[in-house]
């Protein structure tokens, strides 16, 4: 799984992605965010997992996505990339690892 080192997060390693605009469908928003952050087009596949944060009521969708090129850091939001094996995910993501590992099992 591709993990990104975010410049603006307290826990910097995580999945690349972002927020959708008001008029965007979720898959189109993800495609746009990945193109902005990684500099590549992507093929968005099926939803692997949906989670709702009980505090913020934010809905997060996790998709299977295939990169259609070699990713690169944008140098603004993302300053590092790492293809992680399942055994590395816990060390890099901490508390967020369970969600990532569940998505990896769903593939």
Biopython code that builds the backbone (N, CA, C, O; Angstrom):
import numpy as np
from Bio.PDB.StructureBuilder import StructureBuilder

atoms = [
    (1, "UNK", "N", (0.858, -1.172, 0.000)),
    (1, "UNK", "CA", (0.000, 0.000, 0.000)),
    (1, "UNK", "C", (0.903, 1.233, 0.000)),
    (1, "UNK", "O", (1.942, 1.259, 0.660)),
    (2, "UNK", "N", (0.489, 2.249, -0.749)),
    (2, "UNK", "CA", (1.267, 3.479, -0.813)),
    (2, "UNK", "C", (0.867, 4.386, 0.349)),
    (2, "UNK", "O", (-0.300, 4.743, 0.504)),
    (3, "UNK", "N", (1.857, 4.749, 1.158)),
    (3, "UNK", "CA", (1.647, 5.687, 2.246)),
    (3, "UNK", "C", (2.347, 6.998, 1.902)),
    (3, "UNK", "O", (3.394, 7.010, 1.254)),
    (4, "UNK", "N", (1.757, 8.084, 2.343)),
    (4, "UNK", "CA", (2.306, 9.414, 2.081)),
    (4, "UNK", "C", (2.695, 10.063, 3.407)),
    (4, "UNK", "O", (2.014, 9.893, 4.418)),
    (5, "UNK", "N", (3.792, 10.801, 3.389)),
    (5, "UNK", "CA", (4.231, 11.568, 4.555)),
    (5, "UNK", "C", (3.698, 12.991, 4.363)),
    (5, "UNK", "O", (4.188, 13.751, 3.527)),
    (6, "UNK", "N", (2.677, 13.328, 5.165)),
    (6, "UNK", "CA", (2.002, 14.624, 5.045)),
    (6, "UNK", "C", (2.730, 15.690, 5.867)),
    (6, "UNK", "O", (3.179, 15.431, 6.983)),
    (7, "UNK", "N", (2.836, 16.865, 5.307)),
    (7, "UNK", "CA", (3.552, 17.957, 5.971)),
    (7, "UNK", "C", (2.716, 18.650, 7.037)),
    (7, "UNK", "O", (3.266, 19.400, 7.843)),
    (8, "UNK", "N", (1.425, 18.429, 7.069)),
    (8, "UNK", "CA", (0.530, 19.211, 7.923)),
    (8, "UNK", "C", (-0.162, 18.399, 9.015)),
    (8, "UNK", "O", (-0.976, 18.954, 9.754)),
    (9, "UNK", "N", (0.126, 17.132, 9.140)),
    (9, "UNK", "CA", (-0.561, 16.288, 10.123)),
    (9, "UNK", "C", (0.311, 16.048, 11.353)),
    (9, "UNK", "O", (1.538, 15.994, 11.263)),
    (10, "UNK", "N", (-0.351, 15.903, 12.510)),
    (10, "UNK", "CA", (0.366, 15.568, 13.739)),
    (10, "UNK", "C", (1.010, 14.187, 13.611)),
    (10, "UNK", "O", (2.158, 13.998, 14.012)),
    (11, "UNK", "N", (0.277, 13.226, 13.056)),
    (11, "UNK", "CA", (0.829, 11.907, 12.741)),
    (11, "UNK", "C", (1.036, 11.912, 11.225)),
    (11, "UNK", "O", (0.076, 11.717, 10.479)),
    (12, "UNK", "N", (2.267, 12.131, 10.753)),
    (12, "UNK", "CA", (2.484, 12.449, 9.342)),
    (12, "UNK", "C", (2.200, 11.351, 8.325)),
    (12, "UNK", "O", (1.768, 11.660, 7.215)),
    (13, "UNK", "N", (2.424, 10.070, 8.660)),
    (13, "UNK", "CA", (2.215, 9.020, 7.662)),
    (13, "UNK", "C", (0.737, 8.662, 7.582)),
    (13, "UNK", "O", (0.060, 8.525, 8.601)),
    (14, "UNK", "N", (0.251, 8.515, 6.361)),
    (14, "UNK", "CA", (-1.138, 8.117, 6.155)),
    (14, "UNK", "C", (-1.397, 7.824, 4.694)),
    (14, "UNK", "O", (-0.504, 7.927, 3.853)),
    (15, "UNK", "N", (-2.613, 7.464, 4.410)),
    (15, "UNK", "CA", (-3.003, 7.223, 3.026)),
    (15, "UNK", "C", (-3.150, 8.558, 2.307)),
    (15, "UNK", "O", (-3.623, 9.527, 2.901)),
    (16, "UNK", "N", (-2.753, 8.627, 1.036)),
    (16, "UNK", "CA", (-2.999, 9.852, 0.290)),
    (16, "UNK", "C", (-4.498, 10.006, 0.036)),
    (16, "UNK", "O", (-5.224, 9.016, -0.057)),
    (17, "UNK", "N", (-4.946, 11.232, -0.074)),
    (17, "UNK", "CA", (-6.361, 11.495, -0.314)),
    (17, "UNK", "C", (-6.712, 12.901, 0.109)),
    (17, "UNK", "O", (-5.838, 13.759, 0.238)),
    (18, "UNK", "N", (-7.984, 13.132, 0.324)),
    (18, "UNK", "CA", (-8.394, 14.473, 0.730)),
    (18, "UNK", "C", (-9.896, 14.622, 0.739)),
    (18, "UNK", "O", (-10.635, 13.638, 0.743)),
    (19, "UNK", "N", (-10.332, 15.852, 0.743)),
    (19, "UNK", "CA", (-11.751, 16.181, 0.823)),
    (19, "UNK", "C", (-12.336, 16.453, -0.558)),
    (19, "UNK", "O", (-11.647, 16.943, -1.452)),
    (20, "UNK", "N", (-13.605, 16.130, -0.716)),
    (20, "UNK", "CA", (-14.297, 16.424, -1.971)),
    (20, "UNK", "C", (-14.838, 17.846, -1.923)),
    (20, "UNK", "O", (-15.141, 18.375, -0.854)),
    (21, "UNK", "N", (-14.953, 18.444, -3.080)),
    (21, "UNK", "CA", (-15.615, 19.744, -3.198)),
    (21, "UNK", "C", (-17.127, 19.532, -3.158)),
    (21, "UNK", "O", (-17.602, 18.410, -3.330)),
    (22, "UNK", "N", (-17.872, 20.589, -2.935)),
    (22, "UNK", "CA", (-19.330, 20.497, -2.809)),
    (22, "UNK", "C", (-20.005, 19.828, -3.996)),
    (22, "UNK", "O", (-20.951, 19.062, -3.810)),
    (23, "UNK", "N", (-19.549, 20.094, -5.191)),
    (23, "UNK", "CA", (-20.214, 19.575, -6.382)),
    (23, "UNK", "C", (-19.586, 18.292, -6.922)),
    (23, "UNK", "O", (-19.976, 17.826, -7.993)),
    (24, "UNK", "N", (-18.619, 17.708, -6.205)),
    (24, "UNK", "CA", (-17.907, 16.528, -6.689)),
    (24, "UNK", "C", (-18.494, 15.236, -6.146)),
    (24, "UNK", "O", (-18.956, 15.173, -5.007)),
    (25, "UNK", "N", (-18.469, 14.217, -6.977)),
    (25, "UNK", "CA", (-18.742, 12.868, -6.521)),
    (25, "UNK", "C", (-17.475, 12.365, -5.815)),
    (25, "UNK", "O", (-16.373, 12.777, -6.179)),
    (26, "UNK", "N", (-17.606, 11.494, -4.823)),
    (26, "UNK", "CA", (-16.428, 11.049, -4.062)),
    (26, "UNK", "C", (-15.297, 10.474, -4.914)),
    (26, "UNK", "O", (-14.130, 10.782, -4.670)),
    (27, "UNK", "N", (-15.619, 9.648, -5.907)),
    (27, "UNK", "CA", (-14.552, 9.055, -6.716)),
    (27, "UNK", "C", (-13.828, 10.103, -7.554)),
    (27, "UNK", "O", (-12.619, 10.004, -7.761)),
    (28, "UNK", "N", (-14.553, 11.097, -8.031)),
    (28, "UNK", "CA", (-13.924, 12.177, -8.809)),
    (28, "UNK", "C", (-13.054, 13.042, -7.911)),
    (28, "UNK", "O", (-11.981, 13.482, -8.322)),
    (29, "UNK", "N", (-13.510, 13.290, -6.685)),
    (29, "UNK", "CA", (-12.717, 14.062, -5.739)),
    (29, "UNK", "C", (-11.426, 13.354, -5.375)),
    (29, "UNK", "O", (-10.372, 13.983, -5.282)),
    (30, "UNK", "N", (-11.505, 12.047, -5.169)),
    (30, "UNK", "CA", (-10.302, 11.275, -4.864)),
    (30, "UNK", "C", (-9.334, 11.310, -6.036)),
    (30, "UNK", "O", (-8.130, 11.484, -5.846)),
    (31, "UNK", "N", (-9.849, 11.149, -7.231)),
    (31, "UNK", "CA", (-9.002, 11.199, -8.419)),
    (31, "UNK", "C", (-8.280, 12.550, -8.509)),
    (31, "UNK", "O", (-7.084, 12.600, -8.795)),
    (32, "UNK", "N", (-9.002, 13.624, -8.268)),
    (32, "UNK", "CA", (-8.410, 14.965, -8.302)),
    (32, "UNK", "C", (-7.350, 15.112, -7.209)),
    (32, "UNK", "O", (-6.250, 15.597, -7.474)),
    (33, "UNK", "N", (-7.675, 14.699, -5.994)),
    (33, "UNK", "CA", (-6.737, 14.816, -4.876)),
    (33, "UNK", "C", (-5.454, 14.025, -5.139)),
    (33, "UNK", "O", (-4.360, 14.525, -4.878)),
    (34, "UNK", "N", (-5.572, 12.809, -5.649)),
    (34, "UNK", "CA", (-4.388, 12.007, -5.919)),
    (34, "UNK", "C", (-3.556, 12.595, -7.047)),
    (34, "UNK", "O", (-2.327, 12.537, -7.009)),
    (35, "UNK", "N", (-4.212, 13.153, -8.040)),
    (35, "UNK", "CA", (-3.490, 13.803, -9.138)),
    (35, "UNK", "C", (-2.716, 15.017, -8.596)),
    (35, "UNK", "O", (-1.567, 15.241, -8.976)),
    (36, "UNK", "N", (-3.351, 15.799, -7.708)),
    (36, "UNK", "CA", (-2.687, 16.962, -7.120)),
    (36, "UNK", "C", (-1.522, 16.557, -6.217)),
    (36, "UNK", "O", (-0.444, 17.145, -6.294)),
    (37, "UNK", "N", (-1.736, 15.558, -5.365)),
    (37, "UNK", "CA", (-0.738, 15.182, -4.368)),
    (37, "UNK", "C", (0.382, 14.315, -4.924)),
    (37, "UNK", "O", (1.529, 14.424, -4.489)),
    (38, "UNK", "N", (0.054, 13.450, -5.888)),
    (38, "UNK", "CA", (1.026, 12.464, -6.374)),
    (38, "UNK", "C", (1.484, 12.696, -7.806)),
    (38, "UNK", "O", (2.426, 12.052, -8.268)),
    (39, "UNK", "N", (0.823, 13.612, -8.515)),
    (39, "UNK", "CA", (1.226, 13.926, -9.876)),
    (39, "UNK", "C", (0.944, 12.840, -10.899)),
    (39, "UNK", "O", (1.585, 12.804, -11.949)),
    (40, "UNK", "N", (-0.012, 11.947, -10.613)),
    (40, "UNK", "CA", (-0.354, 10.885, -11.556)),
    (40, "UNK", "C", (-1.867, 10.752, -11.668)),
    (40, "UNK", "O", (-2.610, 11.077, -10.742)),
    (41, "UNK", "N", (-2.300, 10.271, -12.814)),
    (41, "UNK", "CA", (-3.698, 9.895, -12.960)),
    (41, "UNK", "C", (-3.897, 8.553, -12.278)),
    (41, "UNK", "O", (-2.954, 7.779, -12.112)),
    (42, "UNK", "N", (-5.129, 8.288, -11.887)),
    (42, "UNK", "CA", (-5.441, 7.042, -11.193)),
    (42, "UNK", "C", (-6.727, 6.453, -11.745)),
    (42, "UNK", "O", (-7.572, 7.155, -12.299)),
    (43, "UNK", "N", (-6.848, 5.167, -11.580)),
    (43, "UNK", "CA", (-8.098, 4.469, -11.883)),
    (43, "UNK", "C", (-8.714, 4.144, -10.529)),
    (43, "UNK", "O", (-8.139, 3.396, -9.740)),
    (44, "UNK", "N", (-9.886, 4.709, -10.267)),
    (44, "UNK", "CA", (-10.561, 4.505, -8.995)),
    (44, "UNK", "C", (-11.430, 3.260, -9.106)),
    (44, "UNK", "O", (-12.244, 3.130, -10.021)),
    (45, "UNK", "N", (-11.242, 2.353, -8.163)),
    (45, "UNK", "CA", (-11.996, 1.102, -8.136)),
    (45, "UNK", "C", (-13.133, 1.162, -7.128)),
    (45, "UNK", "O", (-13.761, 2.203, -6.938)),
    (46, "UNK", "N", (-13.381, 0.043, -6.497)),
    (46, "UNK", "CA", (-14.517, -0.080, -5.592)),
    (46, "UNK", "C", (-14.208, 0.501, -4.209)),
    (46, "UNK", "O", (-13.049, 0.640, -3.817)),
    (47, "UNK", "N", (-15.270, 0.833, -3.491)),
    (47, "UNK", "CA", (-15.143, 1.264, -2.105)),
    (47, "UNK", "C", (-14.802, 0.034, -1.263)),
    (47, "UNK", "O", (-15.487, -0.986, -1.337)),
    (48, "UNK", "N", (-13.742, 0.139, -0.464)),
    (48, "UNK", "CA", (-13.312, -0.961, 0.388)),
    (48, "UNK", "C", (-13.897, -0.862, 1.788)),
    (48, "UNK", "O", (-14.146, -1.876, 2.441)),
    (49, "UNK", "N", (-14.113, 0.364, 2.243)),
    (49, "UNK", "CA", (-14.555, 0.575, 3.615)),
    (49, "UNK", "C", (-15.144, 1.973, 3.725)),
    (49, "UNK", "O", (-14.686, 2.899, 3.055)),
    (50, "UNK", "N", (-16.154, 2.124, 4.566)),
    (50, "UNK", "CA", (-16.715, 3.432, 4.887)),
    (50, "UNK", "C", (-16.741, 3.556, 6.404)),
    (50, "UNK", "O", (-17.174, 2.640, 7.104)),
    (51, "UNK", "N", (-16.273, 4.698, 6.907)),
    (51, "UNK", "CA", (-16.251, 4.950, 8.343)),
    (51, "UNK", "C", (-16.841, 6.320, 8.633)),
    (51, "UNK", "O", (-16.571, 7.285, 7.918)),
    (52, "UNK", "N", (-17.646, 6.401, 9.685)),
    (52, "UNK", "CA", (-18.184, 7.681, 10.119)),
    (52, "UNK", "C", (-17.606, 7.997, 11.497)),
    (52, "UNK", "O", (-17.704, 7.187, 12.418)),
    (53, "UNK", "N", (-17.013, 9.159, 11.629)),
    (53, "UNK", "CA", (-16.466, 9.592, 12.906)),
    (53, "UNK", "C", (-17.629, 10.022, 13.799)),
    (53, "UNK", "O", (-18.377, 10.927, 13.428)),
    (54, "UNK", "N", (-17.799, 9.401, 14.958)),
    (54, "UNK", "CA", (-18.946, 9.722, 15.812)),
    (54, "UNK", "C", (-18.890, 11.136, 16.395)),
    (54, "UNK", "O", (-19.925, 11.691, 16.763)),
    (55, "UNK", "N", (-17.720, 11.711, 16.481)),
    (55, "UNK", "CA", (-17.586, 13.057, 17.034)),
    (55, "UNK", "C", (-17.858, 14.135, 15.998)),
    (55, "UNK", "O", (-18.642, 15.053, 16.235)),
    (56, "UNK", "N", (-17.198, 14.016, 14.836)),
    (56, "UNK", "CA", (-17.320, 15.052, 13.799)),
    (56, "UNK", "C", (-18.410, 14.747, 12.779)),
    (56, "UNK", "O", (-18.806, 15.624, 12.011)),
    (57, "UNK", "N", (-18.893, 13.510, 12.767)),
    (57, "UNK", "CA", (-19.880, 13.028, 11.792)),
    (57, "UNK", "C", (-19.325, 13.029, 10.372)),
    (57, "UNK", "O", (-20.087, 12.981, 9.406)),
    (58, "UNK", "N", (-18.011, 13.082, 10.242)),
    (58, "UNK", "CA", (-17.365, 13.034, 8.931)),
    (58, "UNK", "C", (-17.370, 11.604, 8.418)),
    (58, "UNK", "O", (-17.024, 10.674, 9.148)),
    (59, "UNK", "N", (-17.761, 11.429, 7.166)),
    (59, "UNK", "CA", (-17.754, 10.127, 6.515)),
    (59, "UNK", "C", (-16.481, 10.010, 5.686)),
    (59, "UNK", "O", (-16.199, 10.866, 4.847)),
    (60, "UNK", "N", (-15.719, 8.954, 5.921)),
    (60, "UNK", "CA", (-14.504, 8.691, 5.156)),
    (60, "UNK", "C", (-14.709, 7.427, 4.345)),
    (60, "UNK", "O", (-15.090, 6.386, 4.881)),
    (61, "UNK", "N", (-14.452, 7.526, 3.043)),
    (61, "UNK", "CA", (-14.549, 6.387, 2.134)),
    (61, "UNK", "C", (-13.139, 5.976, 1.726)),
    (61, "UNK", "O", (-12.311, 6.817, 1.376)),
    (62, "UNK", "N", (-12.881, 4.690, 1.774)),
    (62, "UNK", "CA", (-11.596, 4.135, 1.367)),
    (62, "UNK", "C", (-11.824, 3.336, 0.091)),
    (62, "UNK", "O", (-12.627, 2.404, 0.062)),
    (63, "UNK", "N", (-11.102, 3.715, -0.971)),
    (63, "UNK", "CA", (-11.246, 3.081, -2.280)),
    (63, "UNK", "C", (-9.998, 2.295, -2.634)),
    (63, "UNK", "O", (-8.900, 2.579, -2.155)),
    (64, "UNK", "N", (-10.195, 1.303, -3.481)),
    (64, "UNK", "CA", (-9.059, 0.687, -4.167)),
    (64, "UNK", "C", (-8.741, 1.614, -5.335)),
    (64, "UNK", "O", (-9.640, 2.004, -6.081)),
    (65, "UNK", "N", (-7.478, 1.966, -5.498)),
    (65, "UNK", "CA", (-7.080, 2.859, -6.581)),
    (65, "UNK", "C", (-5.798, 2.321, -7.206)),
    (65, "UNK", "O", (-4.909, 1.834, -6.507)),
    (66, "UNK", "N", (-5.716, 2.415, -8.514)),
    (66, "UNK", "CA", (-4.539, 1.976, -9.257)),
    (66, "UNK", "C", (-3.870, 3.199, -9.854)),
    (66, "UNK", "O", (-4.494, 3.958, -10.596)),
    (67, "UNK", "N", (-2.599, 3.388, -9.529)),
    (67, "UNK", "CA", (-1.848, 4.512, -10.083)),
    (67, "UNK", "C", (-1.507, 4.227, -11.539)),
    (67, "UNK", "O", (-1.120, 3.110, -11.881)),
    (68, "UNK", "N", (-1.647, 5.223, -12.386)),
    (68, "UNK", "CA", (-1.354, 5.074, -13.812)),
    (68, "UNK", "C", (-0.060, 5.794, -14.172)),
    (68, "UNK", "O", (0.030, 6.464, -15.201)),
    (69, "UNK", "N", (0.920, 5.646, -13.322)),
    (69, "UNK", "CA", (2.222, 6.271, -13.510)),
    (69, "UNK", "C", (3.008, 6.185, -12.224)),
    (69, "UNK", "O", (2.555, 5.594, -11.244)),
    (70, "UNK", "N", (4.184, 6.774, -12.230)),
    (70, "UNK", "CA", (5.042, 6.756, -11.048)),
    (70, "UNK", "C", (4.702, 7.962, -10.179)),
    (70, "UNK", "O", (4.789, 9.098, -10.646)),
    (71, "UNK", "N", (4.311, 7.734, -8.908)),
    (71, "UNK", "CA", (3.956, 8.857, -8.044)),
    (71, "UNK", "C", (5.181, 9.655, -7.622)),
    (71, "UNK", "O", (6.295, 9.136, -7.565)),
    (72, "UNK", "N", (4.947, 10.929, -7.328)),
    (72, "UNK", "CA", (6.000, 11.794, -6.810)),
    (72, "UNK", "C", (5.377, 12.728, -5.771)),
    (72, "UNK", "O", (4.189, 13.042, -5.839)),
    (73, "UNK", "N", (6.176, 13.158, -4.831)),
    (73, "UNK", "CA", (5.707, 14.086, -3.812)),
    (73, "UNK", "C", (5.437, 15.442, -4.450)),
    (73, "UNK", "O", (6.165, 15.873, -5.344)),
    (74, "UNK", "N", (4.376, 16.115, -3.982)),
    (74, "UNK", "CA", (4.111, 17.456, -4.503)),
    (74, "UNK", "C", (4.979, 18.507, -3.823)),
    (74, "UNK", "O", (5.065, 19.634, -4.311)),
    (75, "UNK", "N", (5.632, 18.164, -2.694)),
    (75, "UNK", "CA", (6.506, 19.101, -2.002)),
    (75, "UNK", "C", (5.767, 20.145, -1.189)),
    (75, "UNK", "O", (6.395, 20.980, -0.537)),
    (76, "UNK", "N", (4.452, 20.113, -1.216)),
    (76, "UNK", "CA", (3.648, 21.060, -0.444)),
    (76, "UNK", "C", (2.906, 20.306, 0.654)),
    (76, "UNK", "O", (3.155, 20.525, 1.840)),
    (77, "UNK", "N", (2.011, 19.433, 0.265)),
    (77, "UNK", "CA", (1.261, 18.623, 1.230)),
    (77, "UNK", "C", (1.970, 17.304, 1.535)),
    (77, "UNK", "O", (1.868, 16.777, 2.642)),
    (78, "UNK", "N", (2.680, 16.785, 0.552)),
    (78, "UNK", "CA", (3.339, 15.482, 0.656)),
    (78, "UNK", "C", (4.834, 15.680, 0.428)),
    (78, "UNK", "O", (5.249, 16.232, -0.591)),
    (79, "UNK", "N", (5.649, 15.216, 1.402)),
    (79, "UNK", "CA", (7.102, 15.334, 1.228)),
    (79, "UNK", "C", (7.817, 13.988, 1.300)),
    (79, "UNK", "O", (9.043, 13.939, 1.406)),
    (80, "UNK", "N", (7.053, 12.896, 1.242)),
    (80, "UNK", "CA", (7.650, 11.570, 1.211)),
    (80, "UNK", "C", (6.617, 10.524, 0.847)),
    (80, "UNK", "O", (5.438, 10.672, 1.167)),
    (81, "UNK", "N", (7.049, 9.469, 0.180)),
    (81, "UNK", "CA", (6.191, 8.352, -0.202)),
    (81, "UNK", "C", (6.886, 7.056, 0.172)),
    (81, "UNK", "O", (8.113, 6.963, 0.140)),
    (82, "UNK", "N", (6.083, 6.053, 0.529)),
    (82, "UNK", "CA", (6.661, 4.752, 0.886)),
    (82, "UNK", "C", (5.650, 3.661, 0.566)),
    (82, "UNK", "O", (4.509, 3.708, 1.025)),
    (83, "UNK", "N", (6.076, 2.672, -0.230)),
    (83, "UNK", "CA", (5.248, 1.496, -0.459)),
    (83, "UNK", "C", (5.474, 0.560, 0.722)),
    (83, "UNK", "O", (6.562, 0.008, 0.883)),
    (84, "UNK", "N", (4.449, 0.384, 1.544)),
    (84, "UNK", "CA", (4.570, -0.361, 2.797)),
    (84, "UNK", "C", (3.996, -1.762, 2.675)),
    (84, "UNK", "O", (2.921, -1.967, 2.111)),
    (85, "UNK", "N", (4.726, -2.707, 3.208)),
    (85, "UNK", "CA", (4.226, -4.070, 3.362)),
    (85, "UNK", "C", (3.302, -4.090, 4.582)),
    (85, "UNK", "O", (3.419, -3.230, 5.455)),
    (86, "UNK", "N", (2.387, -5.058, 4.655)),
    (86, "UNK", "CA", (1.463, -5.101, 5.794)),
    (86, "UNK", "C", (2.152, -5.029, 7.160)),
    (86, "UNK", "O", (1.628, -4.402, 8.081)),
    (87, "UNK", "N", (3.307, -5.658, 7.298)),
    (87, "UNK", "CA", (3.986, -5.654, 8.598)),
    (87, "UNK", "C", (4.583, -4.292, 8.962)),
    (87, "UNK", "O", (4.932, -4.077, 10.122)),
    (88, "UNK", "N", (4.708, -3.377, 8.014)),
    (88, "UNK", "CA", (5.223, -2.032, 8.284)),
    (88, "UNK", "C", (4.135, -1.039, 8.659)),
    (88, "UNK", "O", (4.418, -0.003, 9.261)),
    (89, "UNK", "N", (2.902, -1.348, 8.309)),
    (89, "UNK", "CA", (1.806, -0.396, 8.447)),
    (89, "UNK", "C", (1.607, 0.041, 9.897)),
    (89, "UNK", "O", (1.434, 1.232, 10.156)),
    (90, "UNK", "N", (1.627, -0.881, 10.832)),
    (90, "UNK", "CA", (1.402, -0.530, 12.240)),
    (90, "UNK", "C", (2.444, 0.445, 12.758)),
    (90, "UNK", "O", (2.110, 1.393, 13.469)),
    (91, "UNK", "N", (3.694, 0.223, 12.409)),
    (91, "UNK", "CA", (4.755, 1.108, 12.882)),
    (91, "UNK", "C", (4.615, 2.516, 12.318)),
    (91, "UNK", "O", (4.915, 3.489, 13.010)),
    (92, "UNK", "N", (4.169, 2.640, 11.088)),
    (92, "UNK", "CA", (4.064, 3.955, 10.458)),
    (92, "UNK", "C", (2.753, 4.680, 10.782)),
    (92, "UNK", "O", (2.735, 5.906, 10.886)),
    (93, "UNK", "N", (1.669, 3.935, 10.941)),
    (93, "UNK", "CA", (0.364, 4.575, 11.104)),
    (93, "UNK", "C", (-0.161, 4.598, 12.535)),
    (93, "UNK", "O", (-1.114, 5.321, 12.826)),
    (94, "UNK", "N", (0.429, 3.838, 13.413)),
    (94, "UNK", "CA", (-0.039, 3.840, 14.799)),
    (94, "UNK", "C", (-1.497, 3.437, 14.898)),
    (94, "UNK", "O", (-1.887, 2.389, 14.384)),
    (95, "UNK", "N", (-2.316, 4.264, 15.559)),
    (95, "UNK", "CA", (-3.728, 3.966, 15.786)),
    (95, "UNK", "C", (-4.533, 3.835, 14.492)),
    (95, "UNK", "O", (-5.569, 3.170, 14.474)),
    (96, "UNK", "N", (-4.070, 4.456, 13.423)),
    (96, "UNK", "CA", (-4.783, 4.405, 12.149)),
    (96, "UNK", "C", (-4.489, 3.132, 11.358)),
    (96, "UNK", "O", (-5.069, 2.919, 10.293)),
    (97, "UNK", "N", (-3.606, 2.299, 11.860)),
    (97, "UNK", "CA", (-3.184, 1.100, 11.122)),
    (97, "UNK", "C", (-4.315, 0.107, 10.927)),
    (97, "UNK", "O", (-4.384, -0.536, 9.879)),
    (98, "UNK", "N", (-5.193, -0.039, 11.889)),
    (98, "UNK", "CA", (-6.254, -1.036, 11.793)),
    (98, "UNK", "C", (-7.126, -0.788, 10.569)),
    (98, "UNK", "O", (-7.447, -1.727, 9.841)),
    (99, "UNK", "N", (-7.507, 0.443, 10.335)),
    (99, "UNK", "CA", (-8.326, 0.760, 9.163)),
    (99, "UNK", "C", (-7.588, 0.420, 7.879)),
    (99, "UNK", "O", (-8.167, -0.166, 6.964)),
    (100, "UNK", "N", (-6.325, 0.780, 7.808)),
    (100, "UNK", "CA", (-5.528, 0.501, 6.610)),
    (100, "UNK", "C", (-5.401, -0.991, 6.381)),
    (100, "UNK", "O", (-5.548, -1.464, 5.254)),
    (101, "UNK", "N", (-5.129, -1.738, 7.443)),
    (101, "UNK", "CA", (-4.993, -3.195, 7.320)),
    (101, "UNK", "C", (-6.317, -3.846, 6.915)),
    (101, "UNK", "O", (-6.319, -4.813, 6.153)),
    (102, "UNK", "N", (-7.426, -3.336, 7.411)),
    (102, "UNK", "CA", (-8.733, -3.851, 6.993)),
    (102, "UNK", "C", (-8.958, -3.619, 5.510)),
    (102, "UNK", "O", (-9.503, -4.482, 4.822)),
    (103, "UNK", "N", (-8.546, -2.468, 5.013)),
    (103, "UNK", "CA", (-8.671, -2.188, 3.574)),
    (103, "UNK", "C", (-7.778, -3.112, 2.763)),
    (103, "UNK", "O", (-8.180, -3.585, 1.699)),
    (104, "UNK", "N", (-6.576, -3.375, 3.248)),
    (104, "UNK", "CA", (-5.653, -4.260, 2.537)),
    (104, "UNK", "C", (-6.229, -5.684, 2.464)),
    (104, "UNK", "O", (-6.037, -6.375, 1.463)),
    (105, "UNK", "N", (-6.917, -6.114, 3.494)),
    (105, "UNK", "CA", (-7.519, -7.457, 3.494)),
    (105, "UNK", "C", (-8.702, -7.514, 2.541)),
    (105, "UNK", "O", (-9.012, -8.583, 2.014)),
    (106, "UNK", "N", (-9.369, -6.391, 2.308)),
    (106, "UNK", "CA", (-10.552, -6.363, 1.459)),
    (106, "UNK", "C", (-10.193, -6.428, -0.021)),
    (106, "UNK", "O", (-11.056, -6.701, -0.855)),
    (107, "UNK", "N", (-8.938, -6.182, -0.350)),
    (107, "UNK", "CA", (-8.527, -6.158, -1.757)),
    (107, "UNK", "C", (-8.487, -7.543, -2.331)),
    (107, "UNK", "O", (-8.161, -7.715, -3.505)),
]
sb = StructureBuilder()
sb.init_structure("model")
sb.init_model(0)
sb.init_chain("A")
sb.init_seg("    ")
for serial, (resi, resn, name, xyz) in enumerate(atoms, 1):
    if name == "N":
        sb.init_residue(resn, " ", resi, " ")
    sb.init_atom(name, np.array(xyz, "f"), 0.0, 1.0, " ", f" {name:<3s}", serial, name[0])
structure = sb.get_structure()
